[in-house]
Amino acid sequence: MYSVVYRPVVSGNKRNEGLRPSTSNESDAPCLRSTMIQLAGLSVPQLALFTRLLSGLKNDILLVQPARLSAEKAPAALPPSIVEFISRAVGIHQERVPVLWKELKSEVWAMEPAVLGESEEELFRKYGWKLGLTSLTLYPPSPFCLNSACSHRTTLKDCKTRQAVVYTVDKGVMPAHAIRLHCPSCNTTYFPDYFVHSAMRTYYADYMPDYIQIGTHQFIEKKLVSLWTSLLLVAWVSASNFSRVYDMALSGQKEHDFAFKSIGALRRVFETR
């Protein structure tokens, strides 16, 4: 930010008593002009959309960066798939995306992931899915190996991705990707809600993920679990009826979203509990 002070205008040896505005840090003026030039022609809604979408893709951006780079600092470049997605979603030329990222990356990296609205979710359906991008990607709680006895200190890059279905309260049934990271030094594999070491599954201590795995490709939001439990205990709603209520009132499912009946999987989960 630039604070405005006023200095007397001096012409030669004679002091002009008029005052002119001046920035307190004039050496930063070229940087400000460069930023304004790069942002020229970008509307306020486009600028907000640019930062909001990228704030939710930080883990995807970090995953493809060299392991030696710090996870605390925004990387210099974006993956090509994200450049193409942002270009289509925001409505700007692809050549402008890296330029804008250079100017705004620090602000984006400092943001908390934005809670996307329906119109923003639709952008992922329209432009992101075919590029392998979803608005919800489930990662392990840390990009580092959590084994205190392990010597591996850089971010984990050995990863595998699988498609998943996530049942939520507010957004219904959502497509997602579930990421697992592998540490080559201690041979530990990290999943979104547990890790496996020496063929033993261990759930993270002092960490309750927002999404809990209930099947090979199915996750359920923690809030939905609480709702289900409350209805069972207070209203005596059966598991079968709860799955039907979710299907009718909360799933928000569109026929073109999924090629399979995901609600049937949810019903089987509830009925076996």
C-alpha positions in Angstrom: 0.0 0.0 0.0 1.1 3.6 -0.7 0.8 6.3 2.0 0.5 9.8 0.6 2.6 12.6 2.0 3.1 16.2 0.7 6.4 17.8 0.0 7.2 21.3 -1.1 7.9 21.7 -4.8 11.4 23.1 -5.3 12.3 24.8 -8.7 16.0 25.6 -8.9 17.1 27.6 -5.9 13.6 29.0 -5.3 11.2 27.0 -3.1 7.7 26.9 -4.5 5.2 27.0 -1.6 2.8 24.7 -3.4 2.5 21.1 -2.3 2.5 18.0 -4.5 1.6 14.4 -3.5 4.4 11.9 -3.4 4.6 8.3 -2.4 6.5 7.3 0.7 8.4 4.7 -1.3 9.0 6.0 -4.8 11.4 3.2 -5.6 8.3 0.9 -5.7 6.5 3.0 -8.3 7.8 1.1 -11.3 6.5 -2.2 -9.7 3.1 -0.6 -9.2 3.0 0.7 -12.8 4.0 -2.8 -14.0 1.2 -4.4 -12.0 -1.4 -1.9 -13.2 -0.3 -2.4 -16.8 -0.6 -6.2 -16.5 -4.0 -6.0 -14.9 -5.3 -3.4 -17.3 -8.4 -4.7 -19.2 -9.2 -7.3 -16.5 -12.5 -6.6 -14.8 -13.0 -6.8 -11.0 -15.1 -10.0 -11.3 -12.5 -11.6 -13.5 -9.7 -10.7 -11.1 -11.7 -12.1 -8.2 -12.5 -15.3 -10.1 -8.8 -15.7 -11.0 -7.7 -15.5 -7.4 -10.6 -17.6 -6.0 -10.1 -20.5 -8.5 -6.4 -20.6 -8.0 -6.6 -20.5 -4.2 -8.4 -23.8 -4.3 -5.9 -25.4 -6.7 -2.7 -24.7 -4.6 -2.1 -28.4 -3.8 -2.5 -29.3 -7.5 0.0 -26.5 -8.3 2.5 -27.7 -5.7 2.3 -31.3 -6.6 4.0 -31.0 -10.0 6.8 -28.6 -8.7 10.3 -29.9 -8.0 10.7 -31.4 -4.5 13.4 -28.9 -3.6 11.0 -26.0 -3.8 9.5 -24.8 -0.5 5.8 -25.4 0.0 5.5 -22.1 1.8 6.3 -20.0 -1.3 4.3 -19.7 -4.5 6.0 -21.4 -7.4 7.1 -19.4 -10.4 5.1 -21.4 -13.0 1.6 -23.0 -13.3 1.0 -26.4 -14.8 -0.2 -26.3 -18.4 -3.6 -27.9 -17.5 -4.3 -25.2 -14.9 -3.2 -22.4 -17.3 -5.7 -23.7 -19.9 -8.5 -24.1 -17.3 -8.0 -20.6 -15.9 -7.9 -19.2 -19.4 -11.2 -20.7 -20.3 -12.9 -20.2 -16.9 -11.9 -16.5 -16.5 -12.2 -15.7 -20.2 -8.7 -14.4 -20.9 -6.0 -15.5 -23.4 -3.6 -18.3 -22.2 -0.6 -16.0 -22.7 -1.9 -13.6 -20.0 -2.4 -16.3 -17.3 1.4 -16.7 -16.5 1.8 -12.9 -16.5 -1.1 -12.4 -14.1 0.2 -15.3 -11.9 3.6 -13.6 -11.6 1.9 -10.4 -10.4 -0.6 -12.1 -8.0 0.9 -15.4 -6.9 2.0 -14.1 -3.5 -1.5 -12.9 -2.7 -3.1 -16.2 -4.0 -0.7 -18.3 -2.0 -1.5 -16.4 1.2 -5.3 -16.9 0.7 -7.4 -19.6 2.3 -9.0 -21.9 -0.3 -12.2 -20.1 -1.4 -15.6 -21.7 -0.8 -16.9 -21.9 -4.4 -20.4 -21.1 -5.4 -22.6 -22.9 -7.9 -21.5 -20.8 -10.9 -17.8 -21.5 -10.0 -18.5 -25.2 -9.6 -20.1 -25.2 -13.0 -16.8 -23.9 -14.5 -15.1 -27.0 -13.2 -17.8 -29.1 -14.8 -17.5 -27.3 -18.1 -13.8 -26.7 -18.4 -12.0 -28.6 -15.6 -13.2 -32.2 -15.7 -11.8 -32.9 -19.2 -8.4 -31.6 -18.0 -8.4 -33.8 -15.0 -9.3 -31.0 -12.6 -12.0 -31.0 -10.0 -13.1 -28.4 -7.5 -12.5 -31.0 -4.7 -9.3 -32.9 -4.5 -8.6 -34.9 -1.3 -4.9 -34.8 -0.2 -3.1 -36.3 2.8 -2.8 -33.7 5.6 0.8 -32.9 4.8 3.0 -32.9 1.7 5.9 -34.1 3.9 6.6 -37.5 5.4 5.3 -37.6 9.0 7.5 -40.4 10.1 9.8 -38.8 12.7 12.4 -41.6 12.1 12.5 -40.9 8.4 15.3 -39.0 6.8 13.2 -37.7 3.9 12.8 -33.9 4.4 11.5 -32.6 1.0 7.9 -32.7 -0.2 6.6 -36.1 -1.4 6.2 -36.4 -5.2 5.6 -40.1 -5.7 1.8 -40.0 -6.0 -1.1 -41.8 -7.4 -4.6 -40.4 -8.2 -7.9 -42.2 -8.2 -11.4 -40.9 -9.0 -13.8 -40.6 -6.1 -17.3 -39.7 -5.3 -17.9 -37.4 -2.3 -21.3 -37.1 -0.5 -21.7 -33.7 1.0 -24.5 -31.7 2.8 -24.4 -28.4 0.9 -23.3 -29.4 -2.6 -24.7 -32.9 -2.9 -22.8 -35.6 -4.7 -19.5 -34.3 -6.0 -16.8 -35.8 -8.2 -13.3 -35.6 -6.8 -9.8 -37.0 -7.0 -8.2 -38.8 -4.0 -4.4 -38.4 -3.8 -2.0 -40.8 -2.1 1.6 -39.9 -1.5 4.4 -42.4 -1.0 7.7 -41.8 0.8 10.6 -43.7 -0.9 12.8 -43.5 2.2 10.6 -45.2 4.8 8.1 -46.9 2.4 5.1 -45.2 4.0 2.0 -44.4 1.9 -0.2 -41.5 3.0 -3.9 -41.4 2.1 -6.4 -38.5 2.9 -7.5 -40.0 6.2 -4.8 -42.6 7.1 -1.4 -43.9 6.3 0.1 -47.4 5.7 3.5 -48.5 7.0 4.7 -52.1 7.2 1.3 -53.4 6.0 -0.4 -51.7 9.0 -3.1 -49.0 8.5 -3.0 -46.1 11.0 -5.4 -43.3 11.2 -3.9 -39.8 11.9 -3.8 -38.9 15.5 -5.3 -35.5 16.5 -6.6 -35.0 13.0 -10.1 -35.5 11.8 -10.4 -35.0 8.1 -13.4 -33.2 6.6 -14.1 -36.2 4.4 -14.0 -39.8 5.5 -13.4 -42.7 3.2 -16.3 -45.3 3.3 -15.4 -47.3 0.2 -12.7 -47.7 -2.4 -13.9 -44.7 -4.3 -16.4 -43.2 -1.9 -16.0 -40.5 0.7 -18.5 -38.8 3.0 -18.4 -35.3 4.5 -18.0 -35.2 8.2 -21.1 -32.9 8.5 -23.2 -35.5 6.7 -22.1 -38.2 9.1 -23.2 -36.0 12.0 -26.6 -35.4 10.3 -27.0 -39.1 9.7 -26.1 -40.0 13.4 -28.5 -37.3 14.8 -31.4 -38.6 12.7 -30.8 -42.1 13.8 -30.6 -41.2 17.5 -33.2 -38.5 17.7 -35.8 -39.2 14.9 -35.2 -42.9 14.6 -34.8 -42.6 10.8 -33.6 -45.9 9.4 -30.5 -46.1 7.2 -32.6 -47.0 4.1 -34.9 -44.0 4.6 -32.0 -41.6 5.3 -30.4 -42.7 2.0 -33.7 -42.0 0.2 -34.0 -38.6 1.8 -30.5 -37.7 0.8 -31.2 -38.9 -2.7 -34.4 -36.8 -3.0 -33.4 -33.7 -1.1 -29.7 -33.3 -0.7 -27.8 -35.1 -3.5 -28.2 -32.3 -6.1 -27.3 -34.9 -8.7 -27.5 -34.0 -12.4 -27.8 -36.8 -14.9 -24.8 -35.7 -16.9 -22.5 -35.5 -13.8 -22.0 -39.3 -13.3 -22.0 -42.4 -15.5 -23.0 -44.5 -12.5 -25.6 -44.5 -9.8 -23.6 -43.2 -6.9 -26.6 -43.0 -4.5 -26.9 -46.8 -4.6 -23.4 -47.0 -3.2 -24.3 -44.6 -0.4 -27.4 -46.7 0.4 -25.4 -49.9 0.6 -23.0 -48.2 3.0 -25.7 -47.0 5.3 -27.6 -50.2 5.3 -24.5 -52.2 6.3 -23.8 -50.0 9.3 
